[in-house]
């Protein structure tokens, strides 16, 4: 069972979310705690599962995939077999960078990252619409991101 976080733990998480490359010394200076107890707290946050890893944030635009499309997917039926089959197929598509099982009128919400509208059309017609579980799709193209946060901390 995970422990409750105190204000210091939350400050550690906020600082590491801003910059995961901080040394224990730099982190301890930012939160006002000496390095050894700071390192111990980070280790405990990792062991308790609050910190699940460290990764670089990559700019999709610079990678050539600056065109995102949100796609709502409706399956024929929500049986275990169809869910597993659809999720297995989606997991193999590098264009799908986020996939959520949803409540409501649609079964899944995908975020697809591609170079442009032509690549999206090829993905849509060449892959997504060919999945036997898919009954209907609805695509939405975002204009701009208003807010983006890795994880809610408070």
C-alpha positions in Angstrom: 0.0 0.0 0.0 1.3 3.4 -0.9 2.0 6.0 1.7 0.4 9.5 1.8 2.5 12.2 0.2 3.5 15.2 2.2 4.3 18.7 0.9 8.0 17.8 0.4 7.2 14.7 -1.6 4.9 16.8 -3.8 7.6 19.4 -4.3 10.1 16.7 -5.3 7.6 15.3 -7.8 6.9 18.8 -9.2 10.7 19.6 -9.6 11.4 16.2 -11.2 8.5 16.6 -13.6 9.9 20.0 -14.7 13.4 18.5 -15.1 14.0 14.8 -14.6 17.8 15.3 -15.1 18.3 17.2 -11.8 21.0 15.7 -9.7 20.2 14.9 -6.1 22.3 17.9 -5.1 20.3 20.3 -7.4 17.0 18.8 -6.3 17.8 19.1 -2.6 18.8 22.8 -3.1 15.5 23.5 -4.9 13.3 21.9 -2.2 15.4 22.9 0.8 16.4 19.5 2.0 19.9 18.0 2.4 21.0 15.6 -0.4 20.9 12.3 1.6 17.3 12.6 2.8 16.3 14.0 -0.6 17.8 11.0 -2.3 16.1 8.7 0.2 12.7 10.3 -0.6 13.2 10.0 -4.3 14.0 6.3 -3.9 10.9 5.8 -1.7 8.8 7.6 -4.3 10.2 5.2 -6.9 9.6 2.1 -4.7 6.1 3.2 -3.9 5.3 3.6 -7.6 4.8 7.4 -7.7 7.8 7.7 -10.0 7.4 5.1 -12.7 10.5 6.1 -14.7 12.4 8.9 -16.4 12.2 9.7 -20.1 13.1 12.5 -22.5 10.2 14.6 -23.9 10.5 14.5 -27.7 9.2 17.2 -29.9 6.9 15.5 -32.4 7.1 18.4 -34.8 10.9 18.2 -35.1 10.5 14.4 -35.6 8.3 15.1 -38.6 5.0 14.1 -36.9 3.5 17.5 -36.1 0.0 16.7 -37.4 -2.3 15.1 -34.7 -5.7 13.7 -35.2 -8.1 12.5 -32.5 -10.1 9.5 -33.7 -13.2 8.2 -31.9 -13.7 4.5 -32.7 -16.9 2.4 -32.4 -16.6 -1.3 -32.4 -19.2 -3.8 -33.6 -19.5 -5.3 -30.1 -17.5 -4.8 -26.9 -16.7 -8.5 -26.3 -13.4 -9.5 -24.8 -12.2 -11.0 -28.1 -13.0 -7.8 -30.0 -11.4 -5.6 -27.4 -8.2 -7.7 -27.3 -8.0 -8.0 -31.1 -8.5 -4.2 -31.6 -6.0 -3.3 -28.8 -3.4 -5.7 -30.2 -3.7 -4.2 -33.7 -3.6 -0.6 -32.4 -0.5 -1.4 -30.3 1.4 -2.3 -33.4 0.7 1.0 -35.2 3.4 3.6 -34.5 1.0 6.3 -35.7 -1.2 5.8 -32.7 0.5 7.5 -29.8 -2.4 7.4 -27.3 -5.3 5.0 -27.0 -8.0 5.1 -24.4 -10.9 2.7 -23.8 -13.9 5.1 -23.3 -17.4 5.2 -21.8 -20.2 6.8 -23.8 -21.2 6.5 -27.5 -17.7 5.6 -28.7 -15.4 2.7 -27.5 -12.0 4.2 -28.0 -10.3 7.5 -28.4 -7.0 7.6 -30.3 -4.5 10.3 -30.9 -2.7 9.7 -34.1 0.5 11.6 -34.9 1.5 11.8 -38.5 3.4 14.1 -40.9 0.4 15.6 -42.6 -3.2 15.0 -43.8 -2.0 12.7 -46.6 -0.2 10.4 -44.2 -3.3 10.4 -42.0 -5.5 9.4 -45.0 -3.1 6.5 -45.8 -3.2 5.3 -42.2 -7.0 5.7 -42.0 -7.8 4.0 -45.3 -4.9 1.5 -45.3 -5.1 0.3 -41.7 -7.7 1.6 -39.3 -10.8 1.1 -41.5 -9.6 -2.4 -42.4 -9.8 -3.7 -38.8 -12.8 -6.0 -38.7 -13.9 -4.9 -35.3 -14.3 -1.2 -36.4 -17.8 -0.2 -37.3 -17.4 3.6 -37.4 -14.9 6.3 -36.9 -15.0 10.0 -36.2 -11.9 12.2 -36.7 -11.2 15.6 -35.2 -8.2 17.7 -36.0 -7.0 19.9 -33.2 -6.2 23.6 -34.0 -3.8 24.2 -31.1 -3.0 22.8 -27.7 -4.3 25.1 -25.0 -2.9 23.1 -22.0 -0.7 20.1 -21.7 0.6 18.6 -18.5 2.3 15.3 -17.9 0.7 14.4 -14.6 -1.6 16.2 -12.2 0.2 16.7 -8.9 -2.2 18.7 -6.8 
